[in-house]
Amino acid sequence: MIDFSILVALVSYYFVMYVTPGPNNAMVLTSGLKFGFNKTLPHITGITIGHVTQLILVCFGLGKIFQIFPGLQNILKIICAIYLLYLGYKIIGSFSKIKEDGSRPLKFHEAALFSNS
């Protein structure tokens, strides 16, 4: 049985996560304004399912991998830093293409993967 204080903490966390302006909320707002509610639903559900999946994996002991292999965390930090630099490069390069609008809303799996980042 789950402890009531843990349940309250989890519900409080999810409430704050859904109402604060973070990257997921900003992307959902932008997608909703640009593409409409129905086309944004896969994005919304993908974020939710992706986060729940991440939470379940951590609860099942995924964090134990970092205790067993502490060097793995440094490797992931380097990979993530390189990825952020790559994303920054892509964002800077996208300013010249603003007039071309071949955009589309995120798909379910894309939003699920984004919510885990």
Contact map, one row per residue, 1 for C-alpha under 8 A:
111000000000000000000000000000000000000000000000000000000000000000000000000000000000000000000000000000000000000000000
111101100000000000000000000000000000000000000000000000000000000000000000000000000000000000000000000000000000000000000
111111100000000000000000000000000000000000000000000000000000000000000000000000000000000000000000000000000000000000000
011111110000000000000000000000000000000000000000000000000000000000000000000000000000000000000000000000000000000000000
001111111000000000000000000000000000000000000000000000000000000000000000000000000000000000000000000000000000000000000
011111111100000000000000000000000000000000000000000000000000000000000000000000000000000000000000000000000000000000000
011111111110000000000000000000000000000000000000000000000000000000000000000000000000000000000000000000000000000000000
000111111111000000000000000000000000000000000000000000000000000000000000000000000000000000000000000000000000000000000
000011111111100000000000000000000000000000000000000000000000000000000000000000000000000000000000000000000000000000000
000001111111110000000000000000000000000000000000000000000000000000000000000000000000000000000000000000000000000000000
000000111111111000000000000000000000000000000000000000000000000000000000000000000000000000000000000000000000000000000
000000011111111100000000000000000000000000000000000000000000000000000000000000000000000000000000000000000000000000000
000000001111111110000000000000000000000000000000000000000000000000000000000000000000000000000000000000000000000000000
000000000111111111000000000000000000000000000000000000000000000000000000000000000000000000000000000000000000000000000
000000000011111111100000000000000000000000000000000000000000000000000000000000000000000000000000000000000000000000000
000000000001111111110000000000000000000000000000000000000000000000000000000000000000000000000000000000000000000000000
000000000000111111110100000000000000000000000000000000000000000000000000000000000000000000000000000000000000000000000
000000000000011111110000100000000000000000000000000000000000000000000000000000000000000000000000000000000000000000000
000000000000001111111000100000000000000000000000000000000000000000000000000000000000000000000000000000000000000000000
000000000000000111111100100000000000000000000000000000000000000000000000000000000000000000000000000000000000000000000
000000000000000000111111110000000000000000000000000000000000000000000000000000000000000000000000000000000000000000000
000000000000000010011111110000000000000000000000000000000000000000000000000000000000000000000000000000000000000000000
000000000000000000001111111000000000000000000000000000000000000000000000000000000000000000000000000000000000000000000
000000000000000000001111111100000000000000000010000000000000000000000000000000000000000000000000000000000000000000100
000000000000000001111111111110000000000000000000000000000000000000000000000000000000000000000000000000000000000000000
000000000000000000001111111111000000000000000000000000000000000000000000000000000000000000000000000000000000000000000
000000000000000000000011111111100000000000000000000000000000000000000000000000000000000000000000000000000000000000000
000000000000000000000001111111110000000100110000000000000000000000000000000000000000000000000000000000000000000000000
000000000000000000000000111111111000000000000000000000000000000000000000000000000000000000000000000000000000000000000
000000000000000000000000011111111100000000000000000000000000000000000000000000000000000000000000000000000000000000000
000000000000000000000000001111111111000100000000000000000000000000000000000000000000000000000000000000001000000000000
000000000000000000000000000111111111101100000000000000000000000000000000000000000000000000000000000000000000000000000
000000000000000000000000000011111111100000000000000000000000000000000000000000000000000000000000000000000000000000000
000000000000000000000000000001111111000000000000000000000000000000000000000000000000000000000000000000000000000000000
000000000000000000000000000000111111101100000000000000000000000000000000000000000000000000000000000000011000000000000
000000000000000000000000000000111111111100000000000000000000000000000000000000000000000000000000000000000000000000000
000000000000000000000000000000011011111110000000000000000000000000000000000000000000000000000000000000000000000000000
000000000000000000000000000000000001111110000000000000000000000000000000000000000000000000000000000000000000000000000
000000000000000000000000000000010011111111000000000000000000000000000000000000000000000000000000000000001000000000000
000000000000000000000000000100110011111111110000000000000000000000000000000000000000000000000000000000001100000000000
000000000000000000000000000000000000111111111000000000000000000000000000000000000000000000000000000000000000000000000
000000000000000000000000000000000000001111111100000000000000000000000000000000000000000000000000000000000111001000000
000000000000000000000000000100000000000111111110000000000000000000000000000000000000000000000000000000001111011100000
000000000000000000000000000100000000000111111111000000000000000000000000000000000000000000000000000000000001001000000
000000000000000000000000000000000000000011111111100000000000000000000000000000000000000000000000000000000001001100000
000000000000000000000000000000000000000001111111110000000000000000000000000000000000000000000000000000000011111110100
000000000000000000000001000000000000000000111111111000000000000000000000000000000000000000000000000000000001001111100
000000000000000000000000000000000000000000011111111100000000000000000000000000000000000000000000000000000000000100100
000000000000000000000000000000000000000000001111111110000000000000000000000000000000000000000000000000000000000100000
000000000000000000000000000000000000000000000111111111000000000000000000000000000000000000000000000000000000001111110
000000000000000000000000000000000000000000000011111111100000000000000000000000000000000000000000000000000000000100110
000000000000000000000000000000000000000000000001111111110000000000000000000000000000000000000000000000000000000000000
000000000000000000000000000000000000000000000000111111111000000000000000000000000000000000000000000000000000000000000
000000000000000000000000000000000000000000000000011111111100000000000000000000000000000000000000000000000000000000010
000000000000000000000000000000000000000000000000001111111110000000000000000000000000000000000000000000000000000000000
000000000000000000000000000000000000000000000000000111111111000000000000000000000000000000000000000000000000000000000
000000000000000000000000000000000000000000000000000011111111110000000000000000000000000000000000000000000000000000000
000000000000000000000000000000000000000000000000000001111111111000000000000000000000000000000000000000000000000000000
000000000000000000000000000000000000000000000000000000111111110000000000000000000000000000000000000000000000000000000
000000000000000000000000000000000000000000000000000000011111110000000000000000000000000000000000000000000000000000000
000000000000000000000000000000000000000000000000000000001111111110000000000000000000000000000000000000000000000000000
000000000000000000000000000000000000000000000000000000001111111111000000000000000000000000000000000000000000000000000
000000000000000000000000000000000000000000000000000000000100111111100000000000000000000000000000000000000000000000000
000000000000000000000000000000000000000000000000000000000000111111110000000000000000000000000000000000000000000000000
000000000000000000000000000000000000000000000000000000000000111111111100000000000000000000000000000000000000000000000
000000000000000000000000000000000000000000000000000000000000011111111111100000000000000000000000000000000000000000000
000000000000000000000000000000000000000000000000000000000000001111111100000000000000000000000000000000000000000000000
000000000000000000000000000000000000000000000000000000000000000111111100000000000000000000000000000000000000000000000
000000000000000000000000000000000000000000000000000000000000000011111111100000000000000000000000000000000000000000000
000000000000000000000000000000000000000000000000000000000000000011111111110000000000000000000000000000000000000000000
000000000000000000000000000000000000000000000000000000000000000001001111111000000000000000000000000000000000000000000
000000000000000000000000000000000000000000000000000000000000000001001111111100000000000000000000000000000000000000000
000000000000000000000000000000000000000000000000000000000000000001001111111110000000000000000000000000000000000000000
000000000000000000000000000000000000000000000000000000000000000000000111111111000000000000000000000000000000000000000
000000000000000000000000000000000000000000000000000000000000000000000011111111100000000000000000000000000000000000000
000000000000000000000000000000000000000000000000000000000000000000000001111111110000000000000000000000000000000000000
000000000000000000000000000000000000000000000000000000000000000000000000111111111000000000000000000000000000000000000
000000000000000000000000000000000000000000000000000000000000000000000000011111111100000000000000000000000000000000000
000000000000000000000000000000000000000000000000000000000000000000000000001111111110000000000000000000000000000000000
000000000000000000000000000000000000000000000000000000000000000000000000000111111111000000000000000000000000000000000
000000000000000000000000000000000000000000000000000000000000000000000000000011111111100000000000000000000000000000000
000000000000000000000000000000000000000000000000000000000000000000000000000001111111110000000000000000000000000000000
000000000000000000000000000000000000000000000000000000000000000000000000000000111111111000000000000000000000000000000
000000000000000000000000000000000000000000000000000000000000000000000000000000011111111100000000000000000000000000000
000000000000000000000000000000000000000000000000000000000000000000000000000000001111111110000000000000000000000000000
000000000000000000000000000000000000000000000000000000000000000000000000000000000111111111000000000000000000000000000
000000000000000000000000000000000000000000000000000000000000000000000000000000000011111111100000000000000000000000000
000000000000000000000000000000000000000000000000000000000000000000000000000000000001111111110000000000000000000000000
000000000000000000000000000000000000000000000000000000000000000000000000000000000000111111111000000000000000000000000
000000000000000000000000000000000000000000000000000000000000000000000000000000000000011111111100000000000000000000000
000000000000000000000000000000000000000000000000000000000000000000000000000000000000001111111110000000000000000000000
000000000000000000000000000000000000000000000000000000000000000000000000000000000000000111111110000000000000000000000
000000000000000000000000000000000000000000000000000000000000000000000000000000000000000011111111100000000000000000000
000000000000000000000000000000000000000000000000000000000000000000000000000000000000000001111111110000000000000000000
000000000000000000000000000000000000000000000000000000000000000000000000000000000000000000111111110000000000000000000
000000000000000000000000000000000000000000000000000000000000000000000000000000000000000000001111111000000000000000000
000000000000000000000000000000000000000000000000000000000000000000000000000000000000000000001111111110000000000000000
000000000000000000000000000000000000000000000000000000000000000000000000000000000000000000000111111110000000000000000
000000000000000000000000000000000000000000000000000000000000000000000000000000000000000000000001111110000000000000000
000000000000000000000000000000000000000000000000000000000000000000000000000000000000000000000000111111000000000000000
000000000000000000000000000000000000000000000000000000000000000000000000000000000000000000000000111111100000000000000
000000000000000000000000000000000000000000000000000000000000000000000000000000000000000000000000000111110000000000000
000000000000000000000000000000000000000000000000000000000000000000000000000000000000000000000000000011111000000000000
000000000000000000000000000000000010000000000000000000000000000000000000000000000000000000000000000001111100000000000
000000000000000000000000000000100010001100100000000000000000000000000000000000000000000000000000000000111110000000000
000000000000000000000000000000000000000101100000000000000000000000000000000000000000000000000000000000011111011000000
000000000000000000000000000000000000000001100100000000000000000000000000000000000000000000000000000000001111111000000
000000000000000000000000000000000000000001111110000000000000000000000000000000000000000000000000000000000111111100000
000000000000000000000000000000000000000000000100000000000000000000000000000000000000000000000000000000000011111110000
000000000000000000000000000000000000000000100100000000000000000000000000000000000000000000000000000000000111111111000
000000000000000000000000000000000000000001111110010000000000000000000000000000000000000000000000000000000111111111100
000000000000000000000000000000000000000000101111111000000000000000000000000000000000000000000000000000000001111111110
000000000000000000000000000000000000000000000110010000000000000000000000000000000000000000000000000000000000111111111
000000000000000000000000000000000000000000000010010000000000000000000000000000000000000000000000000000000000011111111
000000000000000000000001000000000000000000000111011000000000000000000000000000000000000000000000000000000000001111111
000000000000000000000000000000000000000000000000011001000000000000000000000000000000000000000000000000000000000111111
000000000000000000000000000000000000000000000000000000000000000000000000000000000000000000000000000000000000000011111
